[in-house]
Amino acid sequence: MCPSDRDHQITTDEAAEHNRSAWNSFRRQRDAGLVNIRNDSAADIIAGRRRLDPPMLTLAGDVAGKRMLDLGCGDAAEMLEWALMGADVTGVDNSPTQLEAGRRNIDMLTQAGRLTSACSLILSDILRLPPELLAGEFDIVYSGWVTSWIGDLDLCFQNVRRALRDGGVFL
Ligand SMILES: C[S@@+](CC[C@H](N)C(=O)[O-])C[C@H]1O[C@@H](n2cnc3c(N)ncnc32)[C@H](O)[C@@H]1O
């Protein structure tokens, strides 16, 4: 390591970019069958297997008809579970390959006739959400297994607050 490397303070954008490359690479390896961490999300859901923790479901209450934002949705595994319970879910992730997997999972459940509520995917960094997601219109913001990857939690939670309507819930 040269001194200039050692002295370099990595920015949150740089950290997010490293992270993004890592998640892109993980997804490509997983899709090529090189890592076998868990089953395909849509197939799991069709088989009745669930990933959302029961305490999380209790906290969320009845989500039917609620507008929900899933920050760091990955391959849409959890947002699809919320959608099956009737929530209209917008998923955000900064990894294009994760979102491609999410699109495949949404399509698979749609073709299986299981999806009746709206599901949309947006490519964005959580720290740089587009204004339409920060307009205080969501009833629930959910983020599962993501905050450990975020370089600026103050900004992350400010964005959560801006995304929520008054009285909205962050899970
Ligand atoms: C452990 S996965 C969780 C995926 C999903 N919530 C689940 O539990 O199945 C973390 C996800 O966060 C995404 N992520 C990490 N940092 C991000 C950032 N700054 N902005 C948007 N997404 C991010 C990654 O691309 C990855 O898909």
The ligand as an ORCA input file, in Angstrom:
! r2SCAN-3c Opt
* xyz 0 1
  C     -28.392     -8.764      1.984
  S     -29.155     -8.097      0.506
  C     -30.840     -7.960      1.100
  C     -31.836     -8.123     -0.015
  C     -33.294     -8.238      0.468
  N     -33.672     -7.149      1.344
  C     -33.497     -9.577      1.150
  O     -33.387     -9.652      2.380
  O     -33.715    -10.557      0.423
  C     -28.595     -6.384      0.532
  C     -29.068     -5.598     -0.688
  O     -28.813     -4.220     -0.455
  C     -28.381     -3.640     -1.675
  N     -27.644     -2.400     -1.353
  C     -26.489     -2.289     -0.652
  N     -26.125     -1.002     -0.561
  C     -27.074     -0.277     -1.217
  C     -27.254      1.110     -1.465
  N     -26.389      2.025     -1.017
  N     -28.329      1.506     -2.178
  C     -29.222      0.595     -2.644
  N     -29.107     -0.748     -2.432
  C     -28.046     -1.172     -1.722
  C     -27.531     -4.732     -2.326
  O     -27.384     -4.539     -3.722
  C     -28.324     -5.983     -1.964
  O     -29.236     -6.330     -2.973
*
